[in-house]
Amino acid sequence: MPSLVDVTPDRLYKSGMAFTLTLKPEVEQRLRELAEAEHRSMHKTVEVAIEAYLDRQERDEWTRQAARRVFEEDAEFFEMLGDR
């Protein structure tokens, strides 16, 4: 069995970043109610919300880039439509 000296810090602690989040009382209450309704901890509820936000931002950026490519590739077509 390895001694604590041989164990890397990431194995001693949970991975990820820990920080303090200060919420307005009304936001904290809404979070508490949502967490209870979903049978989750407040921590897990915040984690799920952040992941959803990041996923949405990534999708939105992909959509913007795709639309930009279409407009650039078909600029002539869109100009023709604008002349009507």
trRosetta pair geometry for C-beta under 8 A, 3 or more apart (Angstrom, degrees):
i j d omega theta_ij theta_ji phi_ij phi_ji
2 6 3.9 -117 -171 85 110 130
2 7 5.7 133 113 -57 125 83
3 6 5.2 96 55 7 68 100
3 7 7.5 -132 102 -10 39 91
4 7 5.5 -55 -147 30 40 114
4 12 7.6 59 -151 -93 91 124
7 11 5.0 -111 -176 78 98 125
7 12 5.9 110 125 -57 120 93
8 11 5.2 91 63 6 75 101
8 12 7.6 -144 101 -7 41 89
9 12 5.4 -59 -150 33 42 112
9 13 6.3 -5 167 17 76 107
10 13 6.9 -72 -135 57 28 80
10 15 5.8 29 -160 -89 97 93
21 46 6.9 166 43 -152 170 159
23 27 4.4 -126 -180 89 109 113
23 28 4.3 141 93 -60 126 86
23 31 6.8 -44 -170 1 173 142
24 27 4.5 85 57 8 85 106
24 28 6.9 -154 87 -8 40 87
25 28 5.6 -55 -146 36 32 113
25 29 6.3 33 156 -21 66 104
26 29 5.6 -49 -148 34 33 113
26 30 6.5 34 153 -18 63 104
27 30 5.7 -53 -149 37 33 111
27 31 6.2 36 151 -20 65 106
28 31 5.6 -55 -148 37 31 113
28 32 6.2 34 153 -22 65 105
29 32 5.6 -50 -146 34 31 113
29 33 6.4 30 155 -17 64 105
30 33 5.8 -55 -148 37 31 111
30 34 6.3 29 154 -17 65 107
31 34 5.8 -57 -147 38 30 109
31 35 6.1 31 156 -20 65 108
31 42 5.6 66 141 -143 110 102
31 45 6.2 149 -168 104 85 136
31 46 6.9 17 -152 -66 131 90
32 35 5.8 -55 -146 36 28 112
32 36 6.4 27 155 -17 63 107
32 42 6.2 -26 -94 -88 59 119
33 36 5.8 -56 -148 37 29 110
33 37 6.3 28 154 -19 64 109
34 37 5.6 -57 -146 38 31 111
34 38 6.1 10 161 -2 67 112
34 45 5.8 130 106 -159 105 144
35 38 6.2 -69 -143 49 25 97
35 40 5.1 -103 -152 79 74 79
35 41 6.2 -28 -166 147 128 16
35 42 4.6 -70 -63 -83 164 56
35 44 7.4 119 -134 62 103 85
35 45 4.2 -105 -90 -27 89 147
36 39 7.4 25 -175 -76 32 38
38 45 6.5 129 59 -99 135 106
40 44 4.3 -119 180 85 112 121
40 45 5.0 138 98 -57 126 85
40 48 7.4 -20 175 -5 170 137
41 44 4.6 95 54 7 84 99
41 45 6.9 -145 93 -6 45 86
42 45 5.5 -55 -148 37 34 115
42 46 6.4 34 154 -18 67 104
43 46 6.0 -59 -154 36 28 108
43 47 6.3 28 150 -20 64 109
44 47 5.4 -53 -145 37 34 115
44 48 6.3 36 155 -20 67 104
45 48 5.9 -51 -147 35 29 110
45 49 6.4 30 153 -18 62 107
46 49 5.6 -56 -148 37 32 113
46 50 6.3 32 155 -20 66 105
47 50 5.9 -55 -148 35 29 109
47 51 6.4 29 154 -17 63 107
48 51 5.8 -55 -148 37 30 111
48 52 6.3 31 153 -19 65 106
49 52 5.7 -54 -148 36 30 111
49 53 6.3 33 153 -20 64 106
50 53 5.6 -53 -148 35 32 113
50 54 6.3 30 155 -17 66 106
51 54 5.8 -56 -146 38 30 109
51 55 6.2 32 154 -19 65 107
52 55 5.7 -54 -146 37 30 112
52 56 6.3 31 154 -20 64 107
53 56 5.8 -56 -149 36 29 111
53 57 6.4 29 153 -19 64 106
54 57 5.7 -52 -147 35 32 112
54 58 6.4 34 153 -20 64 105
55 58 5.7 -56 -150 36 31 112
55 59 6.4 29 153 -17 66 106
56 59 5.7 -54 -147 38 32 110
56 60 6.2 33 154 -21 66 107
57 60 5.7 -53 -145 36 30 112
57 61 6.4 30 155 -19 64 105
58 61 5.9 -54 -149 35 29 110
58 62 6.5 31 151 -19 63 105
59 62 5.6 -54 -149 35 33 113
59 63 6.3 34 152 -20 66 106
60 63 5.6 -54 -149 36 32 113
60 64 6.4 34 152 -20 65 103
61 64 5.6 -50 -147 34 33 112
61 65 6.4 31 154 -17 65 105
62 65 5.9 -58 -151 38 30 109
62 66 6.3 29 152 -19 65 108
63 66 5.7 -55 -145 37 30 111
63 67 6.3 29 157 -17 65 106
64 67 5.9 -57 -147 38 28 109
64 68 6.3 31 153 -22 64 107
65 68 5.6 -52 -147 34 31 114
65 69 6.5 33 153 -20 64 103
66 69 5.8 -53 -152 33 32 111
66 70 6.5 31 152 -18 65 104
67 70 5.7 -53 -149 36 34 111
67 71 6.3 30 155 -16 67 106
68 71 5.9 -57 -147 39 29 108
68 72 6.2 27 155 -17 65 109
69 72 5.8 -59 -146 39 29 109
69 73 6.0 20 160 -14 67 112
70 73 6.0 -59 -139 42 26 104
70 74 5.9 -17 172 21 65 114
71 74 6.7 -74 -129 59 20 81
71 75 6.3 57 161 -83 60 73
71 78 6.4 -4 -140 -14 73 161
72 75 6.0 -10 -151 -45 26 107
74 77 4.3 -35 178 36 95 122
74 78 6.0 96 119 -22 88 95
75 78 5.9 -61 -150 40 32 107
75 79 6.3 36 153 -24 67 105
76 79 5.6 -53 -150 32 31 114
76 80 6.6 34 151 -20 63 102
77 80 5.7 -54 -155 32 32 112
77 81 6.7 32 149 -18 64 103
78 81 5.5 -48 -148 34 38 114
78 82 6.4 41 151 -23 65 104
79 82 5.6 -55 -152 34 33 114
79 83 6.8 37 151 -26 64 102
80 83 5.8 -53 -155 26 34 113
80 84 7.6 42 150 -31 60 96
81 84 6.1 -47 -166 12 39 115
